[in-house]
Amino acid sequence: METLIITIHVLACVFLVAVILLQSGHEGMGVIFGGGSSTMFGSTGAGGLLVKVTAGLAVVFLITSLTYNVLTGNKVSGGESLMLSKPETAAPAPEAAKKPGVTFTDTEQEKKSE
C-alpha cells in the first residue's frame, strides 16, 4: 500500500511541476501591444484548463502526502517507556594488569656523574 501511495505521489509531483511550468506568467506591457497573441494556447492562454489541472494535481499531492504520513507515522507502543526506566548499574571494569615499564637512561650523563 505504501509503495502505491509513494508512486502516485511522485507522479503527481512530476506532473505538477510540468503543469506549473506550462503556465505563462503575466508578461507586463508586451501583452498590451499584441505580444501575447502568439502563445501556444491562443491569446487568452490556457488559464481555465491548466488552472483546473494544477488544482487537481495539488489536491492529489496533498492527499498522498497525508495518507503516507498516516500509514508510516510513529506507532505508540504498549510497553514501558525507556525514559521512565532506571538504567542498570554496570560493574566497574577490571583493572588491567600492569605493563612493564621501560625506563631510558642517558649513558653520557651517568659517565659524567661518576
ROVOTI-304717 format. One line per field, with one value per atom (N, C-alpha, C, O): residue number from 1; residue in three letters; x negated, y, z; atom name. Coordinates in nm, 3 decimals. Example, Ala and Ser with C-alpha at 12.3 -4.5 7.8 and 13.67 -1.06 7.14 Angstrom:
<rs>
seq <- 1 1 1 1 2 2 2 2
type <- Ala Ala Ala Ala Ser Ser Ser Ser
c1 <- -1.319 -1.230 -1.320 -1.424 -1.285 -1.367 -1.290 -1.341
c2 <- -0.569 -0.450 -0.330 -0.332 -0.225 -0.106 0.003 0.114
c3 <- 0.780 0.780 0.780 0.846 0.708 0.714 0.787 0.804
atom <- N CA C O N CA C O
</rs>
This chain:
<rs>
seq <- 1 1 1 1 2 2 2 2 3 3 3 3 4 4 4 4 5 5 5 5 6 6 6 6 7 7 7 7 8 8 8 8 9 9 9 9 10 10 10 10 11 11 11 11 12 12 12 12 13 13 13 13 14 14 14 14 15 15 15 15 16 16 16 16 17 17 17 17 18 18 18 18 19 19 19 19 20 20 20 20 21 21 21 21 22 22 22 22 23 23 23 23 24 24 24 24 25 25 25 25 26 26 26 26 27 27 27 27 28 28 28 28 29 29 29 29 30 30 30 30 31 31 31 31 32 32 32 32 33 33 33 33 34 34 34 34 35 35 35 35 36 36 36 36 37 37 37 37 38 38 38 38 39 39 39 39 40 40 40 40 41 41 41 41 42 42 42 42 43 43 43 43 44 44 44 44 45 45 45 45 46 46 46 46 47 47 47 47 48 48 48 48 49 49 49 49 50 50 50 50 51 51 51 51 52 52 52 52 53 53 53 53 54 54 54 54 55 55 55 55 56 56 56 56 57 57 57 57 58 58 58 58 59 59 59 59 60 60 60 60 61 61 61 61 62 62 62 62 63 63 63 63 64 64 64 64 65 65 65 65 66 66 66 66 67 67 67 67 68 68 68 68 69 69 69 69 70 70 70 70 71 71 71 71 72 72 72 72 73 73 73 73 74 74 74 74 75 75 75 75 76 76 76 76 77 77 77 77 78 78 78 78 79 79 79 79 80 80 80 80 81 81 81 81 82 82 82 82 83 83 83 83 84 84 84 84 85 85 85 85 86 86 86 86 87 87 87 87 88 88 88 88 89 89 89 89 90 90 90 90 91 91 91 91 92 92 92 92 93 93 93 93 94 94 94 94 95 95 95 95 96 96 96 96 97 97 97 97 98 98 98 98 99 99 99 99 100 100 100 100 101 101 101 101 102 102 102 102 103 103 103 103 104 104 104 104 105 105 105 105 106 106 106 106 107 107 107 107 108 108 108 108 109 109 109 109 110 110 110 110 111 111 111 111 112 112 112 112 113 113 113 113 114 114 114 114
type <- Met Met Met Met Glu Glu Glu Glu Thr Thr Thr Thr Leu Leu Leu Leu Ile Ile Ile Ile Ile Ile Ile Ile Thr Thr Thr Thr Ile Ile Ile Ile His His His His Val Val Val Val Leu Leu Leu Leu Ala Ala Ala Ala Cys Cys Cys Cys Val Val Val Val Phe Phe Phe Phe Leu Leu Leu Leu Val Val Val Val Ala Ala Ala Ala Val Val Val Val Ile Ile Ile Ile Leu Leu Leu Leu Leu Leu Leu Leu Gln Gln Gln Gln Ser Ser Ser Ser Gly Gly Gly Gly His His His His Glu Glu Glu Glu Gly Gly Gly Gly Met Met Met Met Gly Gly Gly Gly Val Val Val Val Ile Ile Ile Ile Phe Phe Phe Phe Gly Gly Gly Gly Gly Gly Gly Gly Gly Gly Gly Gly Ser Ser Ser Ser Ser Ser Ser Ser Thr Thr Thr Thr Met Met Met Met Phe Phe Phe Phe Gly Gly Gly Gly Ser Ser Ser Ser Thr Thr Thr Thr Gly Gly Gly Gly Ala Ala Ala Ala Gly Gly Gly Gly Gly Gly Gly Gly Leu Leu Leu Leu Leu Leu Leu Leu Val Val Val Val Lys Lys Lys Lys Val Val Val Val Thr Thr Thr Thr Ala Ala Ala Ala Gly Gly Gly Gly Leu Leu Leu Leu Ala Ala Ala Ala Val Val Val Val Val Val Val Val Phe Phe Phe Phe Leu Leu Leu Leu Ile Ile Ile Ile Thr Thr Thr Thr Ser Ser Ser Ser Leu Leu Leu Leu Thr Thr Thr Thr Tyr Tyr Tyr Tyr Asn Asn Asn Asn Val Val Val Val Leu Leu Leu Leu Thr Thr Thr Thr Gly Gly Gly Gly Asn Asn Asn Asn Lys Lys Lys Lys Val Val Val Val Ser Ser Ser Ser Gly Gly Gly Gly Gly Gly Gly Gly Glu Glu Glu Glu Ser Ser Ser Ser Leu Leu Leu Leu Met Met Met Met Leu Leu Leu Leu Ser Ser Ser Ser Lys Lys Lys Lys Pro Pro Pro Pro Glu Glu Glu Glu Thr Thr Thr Thr Ala Ala Ala Ala Ala Ala Ala Ala Pro Pro Pro Pro Ala Ala Ala Ala Pro Pro Pro Pro Glu Glu Glu Glu Ala Ala Ala Ala Ala Ala Ala Ala Lys Lys Lys Lys Lys Lys Lys Lys Pro Pro Pro Pro Gly Gly Gly Gly Val Val Val Val Thr Thr Thr Thr Phe Phe Phe Phe Thr Thr Thr Thr Asp Asp Asp Asp Thr Thr Thr Thr Glu Glu Glu Glu Gln Gln Gln Gln Glu Glu Glu Glu Lys Lys Lys Lys Lys Lys Lys Lys Ser Ser Ser Ser Glu Glu Glu Glu
c1 <- -0.082 0.000 -0.087 -0.059 -0.194 -0.283 -0.351 -0.371 -0.386 -0.450 -0.356 -0.399 -0.231 -0.133 -0.116 -0.111 -0.108 -0.092 -0.214 -0.201 -0.334 -0.457 -0.464 -0.505 -0.424 -0.427 -0.332 -0.370 -0.211 -0.115 -0.167 -0.150 -0.229 -0.281 -0.393 -0.395 -0.484 -0.595 -0.543 -0.588 -0.449 -0.391 -0.317 -0.327 -0.245 -0.175 -0.274 -0.249 -0.388 -0.490 -0.547 -0.560 -0.580 -0.639 -0.541 -0.577 -0.415 -0.316 -0.280 -0.252 -0.281 -0.252 -0.359 -0.327 -0.483 -0.592 -0.577 -0.593 -0.547 -0.533 -0.417 -0.431 -0.304 -0.188 -0.213 -0.169 -0.282 -0.313 -0.408 -0.394 -0.504 -0.596 -0.529 -0.574 -0.421 -0.347 -0.270 -0.243 -0.233 -0.153 -0.239 -0.355 -0.178 -0.252 -0.223 -0.110 -0.326 -0.309 -0.260 -0.249 -0.231 -0.191 -0.315 -0.411 -0.312 -0.432 -0.447 -0.538 -0.362 -0.376 -0.321 -0.216 -0.390 -0.341 -0.342 -0.272 -0.418 -0.424 -0.291 -0.264 -0.207 -0.077 0.017 0.102 0.004 0.094 0.078 0.177 -0.042 -0.068 -0.060 -0.109 0.000 0.020 -0.088 -0.086 -0.179 -0.287 -0.242 -0.310 -0.130 -0.084 0.004 0.046 0.035 0.128 0.063 0.133 -0.067 -0.135 -0.171 -0.266 -0.098 -0.128 -0.073 0.004 -0.111 -0.072 0.079 0.138 0.141 0.283 0.371 0.489 0.322 0.402 0.380 0.298 0.457 0.436 0.484 0.432 0.583 0.633 0.554 0.567 0.473 0.395 0.477 0.591 0.421 0.489 0.525 0.517 0.566 0.592 0.690 0.663 0.803 0.906 0.860 0.875 0.805 0.764 0.645 0.647 0.542 0.423 0.446 0.388 0.531 0.561 0.635 0.608 0.727 0.802 0.711 0.721 0.624 0.532 0.435 0.404 0.386 0.295 0.364 0.306 0.486 0.560 0.584 0.571 0.618 0.639 0.513 0.516 0.401 0.275 0.231 0.171 0.260 0.226 0.307 0.255 0.433 0.516 0.463 0.456 0.425 0.368 0.239 0.215 0.155 0.029 0.057 -0.008 0.153 0.186 0.241 0.201 0.330 0.392 0.288 0.286 0.201 0.100 -0.002 -0.052 -0.033 -0.125 -0.066 -0.134 0.058 0.122 0.142 0.124 0.181 0.204 0.075 0.074 -0.033 -0.162 -0.207 -0.263 -0.182 -0.218 -0.139 -0.193 -0.012 0.071 0.027 0.020 -0.004 -0.043 -0.177 -0.195 -0.271 -0.405 -0.437 -0.553 -0.339 -0.363 -0.411 -0.410 -0.453 -0.502 -0.388 -0.279 -0.414 -0.316 -0.344 -0.459 -0.241 -0.257 -0.268 -0.180 -0.374 -0.392 -0.327 -0.313 -0.286 -0.221 -0.320 -0.281 -0.448 -0.549 -0.583 -0.536 -0.666 -0.709 -0.808 -0.886 -0.804 -0.891 -1.035 -1.060 -1.128 -1.269 -1.310 -1.404 -1.241 -1.275 -1.240 -1.302 -1.140 -1.097 -1.171 -1.170 -1.235 -1.303 -1.440 -1.505 -1.481 -1.610 -1.721 -1.704 -1.831 -1.939 -2.004 -2.012 -2.049 -2.117 -2.256 -2.323 -2.298 -2.432 -2.532 -2.516 -2.630 -2.731 -2.842 -2.877 -2.897 -3.009 -3.131 -3.150 -3.215 -3.334 -3.425 -3.432 -3.493 -3.583 -3.701 -3.753 -3.746 -3.862 -3.987 -4.005 -4.072 -4.196 -4.285 -4.301 -4.341 -4.430 -4.560 -4.605 -4.618 -4.744 -4.849 -4.853 -4.933 -5.036 -5.132 -5.182 -5.155 -5.251 -5.389 -5.404 -5.487 -5.622 -5.662 -5.647 -5.713 -5.755 -5.899 -5.980 -5.929 -6.064 -6.119 -6.057 -6.236 -6.298 -6.422 -6.499 -6.438 -6.552 -6.650 -6.613 -6.771 -6.875 -6.975 -7.001 -7.028 -7.127 -7.265 -7.309 -7.330 -7.459 -7.566 -7.660 -7.555 -7.654 -7.647 -7.750 -7.529 -7.517 -7.561 -7.614 -7.543 -7.588 -7.742 -7.800 -7.806 -7.951 -8.005 -8.107 -7.936 -7.979 -7.963 -8.044 -7.856 -7.832 -7.929 -7.945 -7.993 -8.085 -8.215 -8.304
c2 <- -0.119 0.000 0.126 0.224 0.121 0.237 0.262 0.377 0.155 0.170 0.236 0.321 0.200 0.260 0.409 0.491 0.444 0.585 0.666 0.777 0.611 0.682 0.699 0.804 0.596 0.605 0.713 0.794 0.715 0.820 0.957 1.054 0.966 1.092 1.146 1.265 1.060 1.103 1.144 1.245 1.068 1.106 1.239 1.322 1.259 1.386 1.501 1.610 1.478 1.583 1.619 1.738 1.520 1.546 1.619 1.717 1.572 1.636 1.776 1.866 1.794 1.926 2.027 2.141 1.986 2.075 2.108 2.223 2.006 2.027 2.122 2.210 2.104 2.189 2.332 2.426 2.348 2.484 2.553 2.673 2.480 2.540 2.572 2.662 2.501 2.532 2.662 2.727 2.700 2.822 2.944 2.953 3.036 3.159 3.263 3.277 3.334 3.441 3.567 3.570 3.669 3.796 3.863 3.887 3.892 3.940 4.091 4.144 4.158 4.302 4.378 4.342 4.482 4.573 4.509 4.558 4.403 4.341 4.282 4.275 4.241 4.183 4.290 4.261 4.411 4.519 4.546 4.573 4.541 4.574 4.452 4.459 4.342 4.227 4.122 4.028 4.132 4.034 3.901 3.801 3.899 3.776 3.692 3.583 3.737 3.662 3.544 3.459 3.535 3.425 3.311 3.238 3.295 3.188 3.056 3.054 2.949 2.816 2.793 2.724 2.850 2.824 2.938 2.942 3.031 3.142 3.267 3.269 3.371 3.499 3.499 3.574 3.418 3.416 3.320 3.321 3.237 3.142 3.019 3.006 2.932 2.809 2.815 2.716 2.934 2.955 2.857 2.799 2.837 2.751 2.608 2.551 2.549 2.409 2.388 2.299 2.469 2.448 2.478 2.413 2.575 2.606 2.489 2.454 2.428 2.314 2.192 2.121 2.168 2.054 2.077 1.984 2.200 2.232 2.212 2.156 2.259 2.243 2.094 2.051 2.016 1.873 1.801 1.718 1.834 1.772 1.816 1.737 1.939 1.986 1.910 1.879 1.882 1.805 1.662 1.608 1.602 1.466 1.465 1.374 1.568 1.579 1.587 1.520 1.670 1.687 1.557 1.518 1.492 1.370 1.258 1.187 1.243 1.137 1.167 1.076 1.295 1.330 1.293 1.232 1.330 1.300 1.150 1.098 1.080 0.936 0.862 0.772 0.899 0.833 0.863 0.776 0.983 1.018 0.936 0.891 0.915 0.836 0.689 0.625 0.636 0.495 0.466 0.360 0.559 0.532 0.610 0.615 0.669 0.750 0.667 0.544 0.735 0.667 0.590 0.643 0.469 0.385 0.390 0.380 0.405 0.410 0.267 0.185 0.238 0.102 0.090 0.188 -0.030 -0.054 -0.078 -0.088 -0.089 -0.118 0.002 0.113 -0.023 0.083 0.175 0.130 0.300 0.397 0.380 0.351 0.397 0.389 0.508 0.498 0.620 0.739 0.723 0.786 0.640 0.623 0.510 0.504 0.422 0.309 0.352 0.441 0.286 0.316 0.242 0.125 0.307 0.236 0.135 0.157 0.025 -0.076 -0.025 0.039 -0.056 -0.013 -0.116 -0.236 -0.070 -0.159 -0.181 -0.091 -0.301 -0.332 -0.257 -0.239 -0.212 -0.140 -0.231 -0.352 -0.173 -0.250 -0.300 -0.226 -0.424 -0.475 -0.397 -0.356 -0.380 -0.308 -0.392 -0.513 -0.329 -0.401 -0.434 -0.359 -0.546 -0.586 -0.481 -0.428 -0.454 -0.353 -0.402 -0.515 -0.315 -0.349 -0.308 -0.206 -0.387 -0.350 -0.218 -0.199 -0.130 0.000 -0.005 -0.083 0.076 0.086 0.220 0.323 0.218 0.344 0.365 0.272 0.486 0.520 0.600 0.693 0.562 0.636 0.689 0.627 0.802 0.862 0.817 0.851 0.741 0.684 0.791 0.776 0.899 1.005 1.074 1.107 1.096 1.163 1.073 1.122 0.944 0.851 0.853 0.846 0.862 0.864 0.994 0.993 1.105 1.232 1.236 1.295 1.173 1.176 1.086 1.101 0.994 0.902 0.963 0.899
c3 <- 0.000 0.000 0.000 -0.070 0.081 0.088 -0.046 -0.085 -0.116 -0.246 -0.346 -0.426 -0.344 -0.433 -0.404 -0.496 -0.277 -0.239 -0.281 -0.333 -0.259 -0.298 -0.449 -0.498 -0.525 -0.671 -0.721 -0.806 -0.669 -0.707 -0.667 -0.742 -0.551 -0.501 -0.591 -0.624 -0.630 -0.717 -0.854 -0.910 -0.909 -1.038 -1.029 -1.120 -0.921 -0.902 -0.892 -0.944 -0.825 -0.814 -0.950 -0.982 -1.029 -1.161 -1.250 -1.315 -1.255 -1.340 -1.289 -1.368 -1.159 -1.102 -1.142 -1.177 -1.138 -1.181 -1.330 -1.370 -1.412 -1.555 -1.587 -1.671 -1.519 -1.545 -1.499 -1.565 -1.389 -1.342 -1.439 -1.465 -1.493 -1.588 -1.721 -1.793 -1.756 -1.879 -1.870 -1.971 -1.750 -1.734 -1.764 -1.723 -1.835 -1.866 -1.760 -1.713 -1.724 -1.627 -1.698 -1.821 -1.622 -1.680 -1.735 -1.662 -1.863 -1.929 -1.927 -1.990 -1.858 -1.844 -1.963 -2.017 -2.005 -2.109 -2.248 -2.337 -2.270 -2.402 -2.444 -2.564 -2.351 -2.381 -2.436 -2.520 -2.388 -2.431 -2.580 -2.648 -2.632 -2.772 -2.863 -2.976 -2.820 -2.906 -2.896 -2.976 -2.806 -2.794 -2.737 -2.755 -2.670 -2.608 -2.696 -2.655 -2.818 -2.902 -2.971 -3.027 -2.969 -3.038 -2.944 -2.970 -2.837 -2.742 -2.793 -2.889 -2.731 -2.776 -2.763 -2.847 -2.661 -2.636 -2.683 -2.647 -2.762 -2.812 -2.729 -2.638 -2.763 -2.696 -2.552 -2.469 -2.522 -2.384 -2.297 -2.174 -2.358 -2.281 -2.247 -2.292 -2.170 -2.131 -1.984 -1.912 -1.941 -1.800 -1.740 -1.634 -1.806 -1.749 -1.731 -1.623 -1.836 -1.831 -1.739 -1.653 -1.756 -1.674 -1.526 -1.439 -1.498 -1.358 -1.293 -1.178 -1.367 -1.311 -1.293 -1.192 -1.391 -1.378 -1.262 -1.187 -1.248 -1.138 -1.003 -0.910 -0.992 -0.867 -0.836 -0.721 -0.938 -0.918 -0.874 -0.783 -0.940 -0.900 -0.762 -0.688 -0.725 -0.591 -0.485 -0.378 -0.517 -0.423 -0.409 -0.299 -0.523 -0.519 -0.438 -0.359 -0.458 -0.382 -0.232 -0.153 -0.194 -0.052 0.008 0.117 -0.064 -0.012 0.002 0.102 -0.099 -0.089 0.021 0.086 0.041 0.150 0.285 0.368 0.307 0.435 0.454 0.564 0.348 0.358 0.391 0.475 0.325 0.354 0.496 0.563 0.542 0.680 0.780 0.881 0.753 0.844 0.842 0.947 0.723 0.713 0.779 0.838 0.769 0.820 0.945 0.986 1.007 1.126 1.243 1.238 1.349 1.469 1.534 1.555 1.564 1.632 1.781 1.824 1.859 2.004 2.054 2.027 2.126 2.177 2.314 2.387 2.346 2.473 2.586 2.702 2.553 2.653 2.737 2.714 2.836 2.926 2.854 2.770 2.887 2.823 2.870 2.987 2.779 2.816 2.901 2.980 2.884 2.961 3.108 3.194 3.138 3.276 3.347 3.470 3.273 3.337 3.388 3.332 3.496 3.557 3.482 3.448 3.457 3.389 3.483 3.603 3.426 3.506 3.540 3.459 3.663 3.703 3.652 3.676 3.585 3.528 3.631 3.707 3.631 3.720 3.671 3.550 3.764 3.719 3.638 3.661 3.544 3.459 3.541 3.625 3.517 3.593 3.554 3.439 3.654 3.628 3.538 3.558 3.443 3.351 3.424 3.510 3.389 3.451 3.416 3.305 3.515 3.492 3.386 3.390 3.291 3.187 3.236 3.303 3.204 3.249 3.183 3.063 3.264 3.214 3.166 3.216 3.072 3.019 3.061 3.039 3.122 3.161 3.076 3.052 3.031 2.947 3.032 3.103 3.023 3.094 2.993 2.889 3.026 2.939 2.985 3.095 2.904 2.942 2.954 3.032 2.879 2.888 3.022 3.081 3.070 3.198 3.312 3.412 3.299 3.401 3.407 3.516 3.292 3.290 3.352 3.421 3.327 3.381 3.533 3.604 3.580 3.724 3.800 3.921 3.734 3.802 3.825 3.881
atom <- N CA C O N CA C O N CA C O N CA C O N CA C O N CA C O N CA C O N CA C O N CA C O N CA C O N CA C O N CA C O N CA C O N CA C O N CA C O N CA C O N CA C O N CA C O N CA C O N CA C O N CA C O N CA C O N CA C O N CA C O N CA C O N CA C O N CA C O N CA C O N CA C O N CA C O N CA C O N CA C O N CA C O N CA C O N CA C O N CA C O N CA C O N CA C O N CA C O N CA C O N CA C O N CA C O N CA C O N CA C O N CA C O N CA C O N CA C O N CA C O N CA C O N CA C O N CA C O N CA C O N CA C O N CA C O N CA C O N CA C O N CA C O N CA C O N CA C O N CA C O N CA C O N CA C O N CA C O N CA C O N CA C O N CA C O N CA C O N CA C O N CA C O N CA C O N CA C O N CA C O N CA C O N CA C O N CA C O N CA C O N CA C O N CA C O N CA C O N CA C O N CA C O N CA C O N CA C O N CA C O N CA C O N CA C O N CA C O N CA C O N CA C O N CA C O N CA C O N CA C O N CA C O N CA C O N CA C O N CA C O N CA C O N CA C O N CA C O N CA C O N CA C O N CA C O N CA C O N CA C O N CA C O N CA C O N CA C O N CA C O N CA C O N CA C O N CA C O N CA C O N CA C O N CA C O
</rs>
